[in-house]
Amino acid sequence: MKKIFKNIGVLALTMFVLASCKKDEEKLTVNTGEAPVLASSSSALILSEETAADTVITFSWNNYDVAWSQPENAIDIAKYTLEIDAAGQSFASPYQVDMTGRTIGKYNGADFNALLVNRLELPVDVESALEVRLKTMVSENSMPVYSNVVSMKVTPYLMLTIPDYPSLYVVGSHQEWSPETAPAIRSAKDDGMYEGFVNFPGASTEFKLTTARNWTEPAYGDGGPGLLSLTGGNVKQDGAGYYLIKFNKETLAWSAVKTTWALIGNATPGGWESDTPLTYDEETKVWKATVTLTGGDDKEFKFRANGEWVIDLGAGSSDGVLSFGGGNFKLQESGTYDVTLDLSNGAYYMYKLKKK
């Protein structure tokens, strides 16, 4: 009888060992390599209003080297976070940007300047030292791995105060599908009604409206004629041009109207009968013209699109700011003026007159 129990015990132990071995074999493990290497397109930046719409800095890195014990069951779970801080702070409280799913991050001049001034509180018109690194984590509970530290010299500028309206970002083939540098349409009243102007230089443009400057948050795509959807594919717009885009977040209805812009009024060479055209400058992202204007107590002008009174911009709530259908501007002094019409900030449009 003892022999029987002994044999049963040996059999049970053998089965336990075999089961344990099988569990070990099925366990999914991961081996990691060297931390990603971070690179920057520039080591010194002097920012200005002239570079506001340009891509001024690009950060790039290689994918984290991860080897799975079962490649067929491998999943991409690496989380990348770009950390930006003033030099000498040891990244104690850096500004963090989620870059998961990407190996490149771009900033236009306005956004990077706002980060430096508003987030890091760097002084304007003064050169400051900046440090940037990439934090990588393979899971929520894993220890972070850090890249090399990229050092930079940056000189931010004092920006015009532009309201921080709720925004959607027009990401597409017109700007190489980069959310970080995409133009925004914005809701001035935070009522779900968004508007803004976007230049589509190609004969056919595909785009989506992202809800953040990344691809991890929801994005609006094609929802059928005149509609958008959070599950739709790319929206397609035929015809190169400068478009006024509107979107109703409640009804999901959207529209795009191609525009060209001009001055009109009895202060302009064509009076109220004929437009004085402005030319779009793709480099500075504004409409421009040098025009001889006539001043006087009764001399006025405003901006209108497409040679008709459907879309026009006049006096807004403050000097230099425009509103749709606003009143006429008065011009007291005759002379030759550089005229600039800036429609690059969604729902907040501005103009400048500079006498030569």
Sequence and secondary structure as in RCSB ss.txt:
>XXXX:A:sequence
MKKIFKNIGVLALTMFVLASCKKDEEKLTVNTGEAPVLASSSSALILSEETAADTVITFSWNNYDVAWSQPENAI
DIAKYTLEIDAAGQSFASPYQVDMTGRTIGKYNGADFNALLVNRLELPVDVESALEVRLKTMVSENSMPVYSNVV
SMKVTPYLMLTIPDYPSLYVVGSHQEWSPETAPAIRSAKDDGMYEGFVNFPGASTEFKLTTARNWTEPAYGDGGP
GLLSLTGGNVKQDGAGYYLIKFNKETLAWSAVKTTWALIGNATPGGWESDTPLTYDEETKVWKATVTLTGGDDKE
FKFRANGEWVIDLGAGSSDGVLSFGGGNFKLQESGTYDVTLDLSNGAYYMYKLKKK
>XXXX:A:secstr
 HHHHHHHHHHHHHHHHHHHHHHHHH   EEE S   EEES SEEE  GGGTTSEEEEEEE    EEESSGGG  
   EEEEEEEETTSTTSS EEEE TT SEEEEEHHHHHHIIIIIS   TTS EEEEEEEEEESSTTS  EE   E
EEEEE           EEEEEEGGGTT GGG  EEE TTSSSEEEEEEEE SSEEEEEEESSSSSSS EEEE ST
TBEETT   EEEES EEEEEEEETTT BEEEEEE EEEESTTSTTTTTS EE EEETTTTEEEEEEEE  STT E
EEEEETTSTTSEEEE SSTTEEEET B EE  S EEEEEEEE  STT EEEEEEE 
